Amino acid sequence: MSAIYTAIATSSGRDGRSVSNDGTLDLTLARPTELGGDGNGTNPEQLFAAGYSACFASAMQLVASRQKVDASDAAVTAEVGLNALEGGAFGLSVVLRVELPEHLHGEAGQKLVEATHQVCPYSNATKGNIPVEIVVE
């Protein structure tokens, strides 16, 4: 597989910084209060949620144009859960909440979302690895 784009970032842990190689991303990282941190920064789960929701929304625009439907008013919210697994390990789960314009409610919207889930790189990366639930709202 040949990459058409490669993003590069370096991070120093949950309580540190994350910086992209071009400097456009430079974030303070902090544990959320639910994990005993002060919450004074972003965290990997928020970054994953932002990336997945943005990627899915972008993929939906591509699929909508292929299907010749207008999804310009659609929005995607990703809820990324950090879950305790057996043996002290951790895993992720995702709920994608897709808000579609009224003219895409029903079968047309469902078809659009299902096709988007097949195209989206995040969906393809998580397929079979973590539970992903899609809720059309």
N, C-alpha and C positions, 0 to 999 in steps of 0.2 A: 504494500500500500504506500502510495506517495502522498505526502502531506501537501495540501495547497496553502496552508498557513500553519505556523507554529507559534504558540504563545509561550513565553518563558517568564517564570516568576520564582523568586527565592524567598523562603519563609524561615523564621527562626523559632517557630513553635506557637502554641496557643496564647502565650503571653509574650508577644514580641512584635515583629513587623513582617509585612509581606510586600515585596517590591518587584515590579516587572522590570525586565532588562532595559526597556526604553524609558523607564521612569514615570510613565503615565499613571501607573497604579502604585500607590505608596500608602499602605494602610497600617494603622495600629491594630494589633490583634489582642484580644483579651477574652478570658473565659467568661461565659455568661454567668449571671448570679446563680442560676440553677445548678451550675457545676462548681460553685464555690468561689467564683471570681468576682471582680468588681464591675464587670459589664461595661467598662470604659473603652470599648473598641469593638470591632466586628469579630466574627469567628468563622471557622471553616464551613459550618452549616449554613450560615447566612450567605456566604459567598457562593456555595453550591446552589442554594435556592435562587439567588440572583442570576447565576449563570444558566441554570436549567430553565427558569421562567423566560428569560430573554431569548434563549436558543429556541425554545418551543414556540414562542410568539413569532419569531422570525421565520421558522420553518412553516408555521401556519400561513404566513403571508405568501410564501412560495407556493405551497400546496393550493391555496385559494386562487392564486393567479392561474395555476395549471387547470383548476376546476372551473375557472371563469366565474368565480363568485367574489363578492366584496366582503372581506373580513377586516377592513381597516379599523373598525371600532372594537375589535376583539381585544381581550387582555388575558394574561395568564398569571396566576399566583401559584408559587410553589411553596409547599410546607415540607420542610426537610426535618425529619425526626432523627435524633441520635438515640439509639436503642442499645441496651445492655444485652449481650448474647451469653450463652453458656461458656464457662471456662474463663471468664473475665475479659472476653473480647467485646468489641463494639461493632455495630452495624448501622446502616442508614435505612430509612424508609421515606417515601415521597408521596404526597398527595398533590396533584396538579389540579387547580381549580380554573377552568376555562370559561370565561365570560364571553358569550357570543352576542352579536347584535340580534335583534328580534327576528329579522328576516332569515336568520340561520338556525332558528329553533327547530327541533325535530330531526327528521332523517338527514337533511342536507348538512346540518351542523355535526351530527354524529359521524357522518361519512368524512367530513373535513377533519375532525379531531382524530379519528382512527388512522387516516392516511398520514396526518402530521406525525403521529406516534411512530410510524414506520420510517419517516424521513429524518426526524430530529436526531442529531448526533448524540445528545445526552440520553435520549430514549434508547438508542441502539447500544450505548455504553452500559446502561444499567440493566438492560434486558437479561433476565435470568440471574442477575446478581443481587438486586435489591427489589423489594416490593414497590411498585409504582401504581397508584390508583389515580384514575382520571375522572374528575367530576365535571360535567358540563352544567354550567349555571346560566 
